[in-house]
Amino acid sequence: MKQLSSYRGRKVVVLGLARSGVAAAKLFHGIGADVVVNDRKERELCPEADELTALGISVVCGGHPEGLVNAETALLVKNPGIPYTADPVVEALRLGVEVVSEVEVAGQLSPAPIIGITGSNGKTTTTTLTGVLLEAAGLHPLVAGNIGRPLSDAVQEVDPNGWLVAELSSFQLKGTTDFRPRIGCLLNVAETHLDYHGDMEDYVGSKAKLFSNQTASDVAIYNADYEACVKVTLGVKARHLPFSLTKRLSAGVCVEPPYADIKPGAEGEEDTPRWIVSRTADGAEERVILVDELGIAGRHNTANALAAIAIALSAGAKPEQLVQALKNFRGVEHRLEFVGTIQGVKYYNDSKATNPMATTMSILSLPAPLILIAGGLDRGSDYMELLPVFRDRIKGLVAIGETREKLGRVAELAGLEAVKLVEPMKDAESTVRRAVEEAAAMAGEGDIILLSPACASWDMFPSYETRGRMFKQSAHTL
């Protein structure tokens, strides 16, 4: 993208309101661009429209009018969730108009260096923990991005002597051209969001944009336990810093002694004392913390902690500054969140698990057997990768949403007898409550009920947060 000042007096189309669209519109309006904001929702469903109109920004709601993007358009800033098949995007690309996400804009404006964190799973936990660790080390972080606050809003408040810590989705990264984080971190890669990207090549390629503009003075952190992550970093100019649960790294952040596999299961492994260790290329080694002392449980969360530690050390933190924060951090809402023990049954809210890999790791992090509530938006997966954990660790399944029949089929193949497919009721809240009631009927004293959908929420809910809060409310009102 060109320098922001070059758009003064030129037409910039912002596609999609929401938080990121509002922030981008205000930025371009502030530098004197001719901004037009468009959202296909009706005006009464766009509460942000009045604020922008009061500033003198043109807002068009209720559809995408013909001619919205034309030969005079200099730039289209797209909400990350809007597909590239949307008419204004197609027209922009036909006319040679650059299409970017607001991350591209924020990357140019940030007075502080950026830490970019992406991956199929664990982004929010790792991003939040990174912010906590940098704060503990006195490095003045501001956490934003896909985690909630738009980057183009955060850049106006970040401490120039601190760090802008950004959770980044593949949707956001796909809309970048020159975005360059000082520290980039790729957590893992799993098959997901193919309804948006079309294929894994486009999905992985979007993730790879995190590193594509880095230089030798930057740091590329990646999960050495995933071949796809290793491949993404091949040819990257930045200094490579891997992390691993299963490999004894000569340079990087790893577990010592290593686990035999990414997933739990090896006999005696869980009883072995393990340290998180940082090693540098010159042979220096420092023990950071025992795995058992981490405030977040589960093998996947240990990997998230490795990544956050690698980021914090790269940003200038010292190992001893991180220990107490690592002990105190208890995770984030909707990610393997303990809800409570109700009538002798433990409830966990893992609503943010929106793909099978995330659900698998959460199931493996809890004692078996358990009752799983799963299901949601159908993106075309057959969910057969869940078969092993269904067979070995699940006592019962309650399936909801568009994918309920697919999940029921996997449960049938796994030999589960306690399976209930909940048909949609009058509203989402009623459906969730029925699912919780069905799960409670399957559970006995000491059992666990886990909401871990393996699917996005958008078939019935506006967000995974809404889904998770409905689950918690339903559990507490049994």
N, C-alpha and C positions, 0 to 999 in steps of 0.2 A: 504494500500500500504506500502511496505517496505521503509526504509530510502533511500533517493535519492542516497546516496553514494554507496549503495549496487548494483546499476545497472552499475557501472563502469566496462567497458570491456564486458558488456552483451548486447544482442540484444534487442533494444526497437523499436517497430513499431509505428509510428505516422500516424494515418489514417485521411486524409483530411488536405489540406493545410490551406488556409484562415489565419486569424490573430492568432487564438488560436493555430492552428497546427504549425505555424512558431515559435511562442513563446515557445511552449513545446519542439520542436525539438532543438532549441538553448540551452535551459536549460539542456537537457540530453546530448547533444553534449559537453557542457561546463564541465560536470563532467566526461567525458570520456566514455560515453556509445556508443555502435555501433548502430547508429540511421539510420533507414530506413523510409523515408516519402513516403507515397503513396496517390495518388489522381486519381480518375477515369477520370477526365477531361484530354484532350490532353495537351501536354506540352505548346503549344502556348497560352492556356487559363489559365495558371498557372504562372503569373508574379513573384510570390514569389520563384519559383523553382531555378532561377539563383542565387539569394542571398544565398540560403542554399547550393547549389552546390559549390559556391565559398568558403564556409567554410569547405568543405570536407564532407558534409552530403550527403548520397545517396538519390536521389529523383527519384521515379518511377511514371510516369504519363501514362494516356491512358487506365486505367483499373486496375483490381486487379489480378496480376499474380498468378498462382498456386505456392504454396510454400512460399508465402509472409510471412505467419505466420506458423511457424513450431516448432518442439520440442525444438529448441534453443532459441525461443522467450521468453524473461523474462517478458515483459509487453507490452500491447497494449494501447496507449493513443488515444482515439477516439474523433473526432469532435462531439460535442453534437447533431448536426442535422442528423448524419448518423444513420440509424436505426440498431437495434440489429439483423435484418434479413440479413444484408449485409454479403457476403461470408466470408471476413476476420474475422469479429466479431464472426460469427457462428463457424468458425474453432478454433479461440482462446478459446472460451468457451468449445468446445469439448476437447481441449488439456489441459484444466485447467489453461490457461494463464489469469491472471487478466486483466480485461478491465476497464479502468477508463477514466474520462474526465480530462482536464487540471486543473479544479477546485481542484481536489484531490491533484495534484502536488503542486499547489499554496498554498493550506492550510498547507502543510508541511513546505514550505519555508518562509512564510511571517514572517518578524521580528516584525510586528505590529499585535495587535489583530484584528480579522475580525468581521465585522458586515455583516451578510447574510440576504438578503431581498428577499422573494419570494411570489408568489401568482398568481392567474389566471389573475388579472387585477390590474393596479396601480403600478406595480413594478418600472417603469422608473421614474414616478413622485415622488414616495416616496423615491427612492434611490437618485435622484437629490436633493430633498428638504433636505434629511438627510445630504448630503454633505454640503449644504448651511448652515444649522443650526450648524453643528459641526465647520465649518469655523468661523461662527459668535462667537462661544464660545471659539475660540482659541485652538481647539483640533486636528488640523492638519490632516484632512481627505484626503484620495485619493480614488476617485470613479472609479470603474472599473467593469469588469464582463460582463454580458449579455448586459449591457448598451453601450458597444462598445470596450473598451480596455481590452484585455485578462488579467486575473488575474495573470497568470504566467509571464507576462511582468511587470505588476504593482508592484509585490512583490520586484522587483529589485530597485524601487525608493521610496517606501513608507517610511515615517518617522517612525522609530522604536518606537518613543514616541507618535505617532498618531494612526489613525485608517484606516484600509483598508475597505472601504464600497463597498460591492459586491451585484450587482443585479444578482440573480440566477434563471435560468429557471428549469423546471422539467427535461428537457433533461440533463442539467449539473449535477443536484443533483443525478439523477439516476446512473451516473457514479462515485459515491463517495463511499468510505468504511470507512475511518477514519476522514473525514473532520469535523472540529469542530469550528464553529464560537463562539466567546465570547458572542455576542448578535445575536440571531436569531429572525426574524420577519416573520410571515405568515399573509398575508393581507386578503386573501379570497380564496375560492375554488369554481370553476365552471366547468361544463363539457366542456372540450376542449382538444385538442391534442390526441384524442382517436385513430386517425390513427397511431400515433407513439407508444402510450402506450398500446393499445389494449382494455383496460377497465379502469374504474375509480379506481379500487383497485390499479393497478400499478401506475396510475397518482398520486393519493393521497399518496401512499407509497413512491414515489419519493420525493414529497414535504416534507414528514415526516422525511426524512434523514437529513433535516436541523437541527433537534433537537436531533437526535439519539445518538450522541457522546458527548452531552453537560453534564457538571457536575454541582454540586450544586453551584459552584462559577460563573456560567454563567446565562444568562437571556433569557427566552423564551417569546417573545411578540407575541400575537395573537389576532385576531378579535373575540370578544365574541359574535358578532351578527351572526356568522356562526357556526352552530352545527358541521360541518365538521372540522372547525379549533379547536374547543374545544376538539373534540375527538382525534385529532392528538396529542395534548399536554398531554393527559392522560398518566401517568407513566413517563413523562419526568422529569429528575432529576434537571434540571435548575430551578431557581426561576421564577415563572409564573407572567407575567405582561400583563393583558388583556387591550384592548381598545374597546370602544363601542360608537355608536351613540344613542343606544336605551335603554341602561341599566345604572342605577346609581350605579357605581362600588364602593365598599368599599375600594378597592385598585386597582389602574390602572389609565388610562387616558380616560376621557369620556366627554360627552357634558352635561351641566347642565343648564336648565332642559333637560332631554333626549327627543329625537324625539320619536314619537309614532311608527314609522316604519323605516326601512332602506330607503325605497323609499319615495320621496316627495308625497304630496297629501292630508294630513290631514288639514282640514279647520283651518286657522289661524296660522298654525305652522310656516310658513315662516316669520311672523311678530313678533315672540317671540324672545326677546334678549336672546342669549345663550352664555355661557362661555365654553371654553375648560378648564377642571379642572384636575389637577393631585392630586391623593390621595395615601398615603403610608399606609402600613399595621399598622403602629402605630397611625393612625388617623390624621396625618398631611395633610392639604389640601392647595393647592395653585392654584389661578386662573392664567391662562397663557395668554389668549387672547380671545376677543369676536369673535365668528364665523364670524360675518359680517365684521370683520377687516382683515380676511385672504385675501391674494392677489390672491388666486385661488378660483373660484366659483364652486358650485355644491356639492350636498350631498356626492358623491363619493370622491371628493377632500377633503372634511372635514375629511372623514375617513382616507385618505392618510396622512393628516396633523396630526391627532391623532397618527398614527403609527410613523411618523417621530419624533414627540415630545417625545413619549415614548422611542424611541431609543436614542435620544439626551440626555434626562435626565438620562437614564441608563448609558450612556457613560461619564457622569460627568458634563454635562452642567447645568446651573442654569436657571430657567424659564425666568428671566428678560433678559438674554442674547439672547433669541430666538425671542422676540416680533418683533423687527424691521425687521428681516429677514423673518418672517412669513408674515408681511404686504407687503414686497417688492417682494416676490416670485410670478412670473406670470405663472408658469407652464413650460412645455417643448414642443418643436416642435412636431407636429402631434398628440397631445393629447388635444382635444377640443381647438385647437389653433384658435384664431380669425384672419381671413385672411383680412377682410375689408368689407366695405359697397360699393357695386357696383350697380349703377343704382337703388338705393333705397333698395337693398336686401343685408342682412348680410350673409357672408360666413364663415363657420367653418370647419377646417381641423381636423378630428379625425381619421386619417388613422391608428393609432396604435390600434384602437378598432378592434381586430381580433377574437372576439367571441361575441355571442348574449348578454351575460351579460354586457359586456363593452358598447355595442351599446345602450342597454336599459338604463343604467345609464346616458349616455351622452344625450340621448333624453329627459330624465326626468329632466336634468339640464338646459334645454333651454326652453324658452316660446313656447307653442304650438299655432297654428299648424306650422309645418315646412315641408320642402321637403327633403327627405332622398335619398342620393346616397349610395347604398350598394351592396355587392356581391364580390365574389372572389373564392378562392380555396374551392372545395367541399370535406369536411371531413366526410360526411355522416349524418350531422344533418338535421332535417326537418325544423328548425327555427320557430317552432310553439310557442316557448316561447316569440317570438316578437309580437305575435298576439295582446295582450292587448295594447301595446304602438302604434302599427300600427292603431288600432281601435280608440284610444282615443287622439292621439297626432300628427299623421302624416296626412298632407294634400295631399302629393303626393310621389310616389316612382319611382326612376330611378334605375334599377337593371342591374349590369354588371357581367361579369365573369362566372365561371362554375355554380354558384348557382343562377343565375338570374331567372330561371324558378321556383325554389323552393320559392324564395322570392316573386315572382309574385303571386304564389298560396296563400301565407300567406296574401298578400295585398288584393287578391280577397275575401278571407274569412273575412277580416276585413272590407269589404265594400268600399274600396278605388276605386274611379273612375279614378283618375289621376295616371296611372301606365304606365311606359314605360320600356320595356326590350331592352337593347342596345346590338345588336349582335357584336361580335368581328370584328374590322376593320383591316386595313392593319398593324397597330402596336398599342401598348398599349396607346401611347400618343394620337393618333387619337380617340381611344375608349373613353378615359377619357374626351377629349374635347367634343365629341358628348354627353356624359352623362351630362356634365355641361351645354351645350346648351339646352338639353331637360329639365333639372331642372329649368333653367332660364325662359324657356317658360311657366312653371307651376306657377312661382312665381309672386306675386304682391308686391306693395309698402309695405315695412315693414316686409316682410316675411324673413325666415331664410332658407338657403340651407346648409345642413350638410352632409359632407362625413364621414360616420361612417360604415365601410364595414361589420362588424360582421363576417368577414372571413379573413383568412391569404391571403397574396398577391401573393403567388408563382404560381398561374395559369397564370398570365400575366406579373408580375413585379418581379425584383430581390429582392425587399424589400418593406416594408411598407413605408419607407422614400421616395423611388422613386415614389410610388403611390401618396403620399401626396404632393410632390413637383409638380408633373404633374397637380394635382387638383388645386393647388394655381396658377400655371402659366396659366392654362386654365381660371380660374376666372378672373385674372387680364388682360387677353387679349380678353375678350368678346367684 
